[in-house]
Amino acid sequence: MKFLIATEKPFAPAAVKQIREIIENAGHETVLLEKYTDKNELLHAVSTADAMIVRSDVVDKEVLDAAGNLKIVVRAGAGYDNVDLHAATANNICVMNTPGQNSNAVAELVFGMLLYLARCSFDGSTGSELKGKRLGLHAFGYIGKQVAKIANGFGMEVLAYSPSLALNPEKGKAFNVTAVQSPGELYEKSEIISLHMPANDQTRGSIDYDLLSKLPQKGIVINTARKEVVNEADMLRIMEERPGFKYATDIKPVNHDKMARKFGNRYLASAKKCGAQTSEANVNAGLAAAEQIVKFFADGDETFRVNPIK
Ligand code: 3PG
């Protein structure tokens, strides 16, 4: 079988080497398409692939329709909003993700960004400490839980909201986390919010003025989830209204230039989405993806399937 690794933002070379070994030791062939800038390159490469490993690469209906032999796509990472699940099901293509594999990298970045904001971009002016601050985790999956563990180390008070945690608040106890019953309650009780939800019909634009205004005047929001979940116009408005409000994200907002100009060191956006961009996370997620595909072909294992069967 032909395994296409299609990564506009490549895996670390050490990860690529080990992914190749897994594929080739199982008797399959590797095709590598990295740093492509034109969708036609992807359409051409996928046309002969049996399996594909991607990151945030857009795998839409056009890509899936161009892939006559494709049986499986694995998103090496958590969020699979970049893959058209409906078109994949229609084409009998199995879609999987690799949950949890890159969560530590993202969780560590949250604290990198948080310290940068809390310490005034390290410009020497008086900042504030994390110890004793109330951190609200909006969503509580693999990444949220990892952030909670690190936050405990900083001596923060951790609260969390997710629909499933609200139903089973006891589940927060193992992480020293207080479960709350609604997003509104989370923002009312927190000083700092870290976003960890997927982008879907329920979450798109859901971090809006109403929620943000429940935070204190000097509230902080860290977004390493998805750009789409934040209502950018509302974020801009709250930052204009509150001179102490701070926002950091690793997914550049559409109005990035305006925000950078207006808010100086109260605002931070990384040049590229970099939460999972560590060699450790690339190895974890990339190898898991390759192994999942090998098992899928060997014995039909669909453990991490995320799309319905036709
Ligand atoms: C994910 O959903 O796993 C993260 O956002 C990482 O995405 P990336 O592989 O594009 O860095």
Residues whose N, C-alpha, C, O or C-beta is under 5 A from the ligand:
A	BS01	3PG	R55 S56 A76 G77 A78 G79 A225 K273 A276 Q277
